[in-house]
Amino acid sequence: MPQILVDHSAEIPFDRQAFAKELHPLIAEVIEARISECKTVFRAAADDFVGDGAAGHPVVLLEVKLLSGRSAELRAELSARVLALLQRHIPVPASLAVEITELDRATYRSVHSVG
């Protein structure tokens, strides 16, 4: 069920597919899920701005959405491991952030339409 959103500066030269192929097994291992449940969307931002704009560093903001109920310690471990993986895949100086958010089990709904 993990939903992963990766917002990033358009100019960042990184292999998104290779990153996702490492990210999904990592998430599945930490939260004890199936790799097939992981879904990642990459969104290149045409515009971004950090601080006063002088540094010119690109940005990657990664959010992992999980169903509620996992401990803060587990979510912290996941965010640390995802950040380390992201650092290995971004070959240029950049501002990186990872957030683990919880979806309310009582109100979250999804459908998997095939064909």
ABEGO torsion letter per residue (X at the ends): XBBBBBBBBAABBBBAAAAAAAAAAAAAAAAGBBAAABBBBBBBBABBBBEAGAAGBBBBBBBBBBBBGBBAAAAAAAAAAAAAAAAAABABBBBBBBBBBBBBAAABBBBBBBX
